Amino acid sequence: MIIKINEYSDVPIYLQIRNQIVMGISSGELSAGEQLPTVRALSAEIGINTMTVSKAYQILKSEGYILTDRKNGARVRMEIDQSRSLSNENKDELKRIVSEARISGITRNDFDKMIDEMWGN
């Protein structure tokens, strides 16, 4: 999986890394048990500070997406807890997206189609 950083984005780099890894797990691009690059390797590849990658990995670990240890590094968890709910932060983000879609004149049907397309990926 290739991580792409948008230096001009308002989204902090550590969250861009976190989000792309979550999307990689969801899409199957990253499989259960797969080894992630070391903090140093990923920071060198992207050209960012190691602390930024470390922060992204810490968040992913706290959210239950990855496991880390000093000997084996970071790996995608074999089983990820399926709570069947979104965090309040994600619900707020979804509400914002729905609001922007409404303001933009996107119909519910078109919005549902967009979700169906993204869900399939």
N, C-alpha and C positions, 0 to 999 in steps of 0.2 A: 504494500500500500504506500502510495506517495502522499505525503502531507504537503499541502500548498498553503503558504502563509500570504495573506493580503496585508501588507504593511500599512496601507492607507485606510483599513477598516477601523471602525470605532470599537469593534470587538477585540478585547485584549488577546494577544498571541496565545497565551496559555489556554484560553477558552476556544480559540480556533483549533488548536491541537486536540483538546478534549472532544469538541464537537465532531471533528473529522474521524476520530477513533470510534466514537459511538456510532456514527453513520457507517463506518467500515464493518463494525460488528453486526449492525442491523441488516446490512446488505449482503452479508456473508463473505465480503472481501477479506475480513479477518475472521478466522474460525476459532472455535473453542480450543483453548490450550496453546494457541499460536504465540510464539515468542515475539515480543515487541523489541524494537531497537533499544539499546541502552540509552540512558539519558545523554551520555557524552556523544554517542554516535548520532542520535537524532539531532542534538543541538549543533553538531558540526555539519551535518547534512543540510540543515535548514539555515544555518548561519546565525543562530541566536544563543543567548546565554543559557547555560545548563540549568540554572535555577528556574527558568521559565518552563522548560520541559519537565523538570522535577515537580513543579507545582501542578502541571496538567496531570501527571501520573498520580500524584497524591489525591487529586480530586476524583480521578477515575477509580482509584482504589477505594476511597471513602464511599463512592456511589455503588460499589460492588461490581464494576465492569472488569477490573483486572486484579491480579494478585501480584505482589512484589516481594522479593527477598534478595538479600545480598548475594547469595550464591547463584541463583538462576535468573535474576533480573525480573522483568515484567512480562507477564503472560495474560492472555485473555482468559477469564474464568471459564471453567468447564461448564458450570451451570450458573446462570444469572437469575437472581430472584425476580420472578414475574409478579409484581404486586398488583398489576392490573389497574394502576392509577398513575396520574401525573403529579409531579410536585406542584405546589402552589405557584412557584416561579414559572414553570412551564405552562400552567393554566393561564397565567397572566400574559405570557408571550403569545399563546394561542389566541387569547381574546384580542390582543393587539393586532394580530395578523387578520383575524376575521373582521375587525373594525376597519382596517385599511382596505380590505377587499370590498366591503360594503361601500365605503366612500368612493372607491375606484369604479363602482358600477358593475362589479362582477356579480353575476347571479349565483344563487345557491347551487343551482344545477352545475354551472361551470366550476364553482369552487369544489363541489363534490368530485367532479371529473379530475381536477388537479390533485386532489387527495388520493383518488384511486390510482392515478399514474404514479405518484410518489410512493404509495404503499406497495405497489408492484415491484419497485426497485429495491 
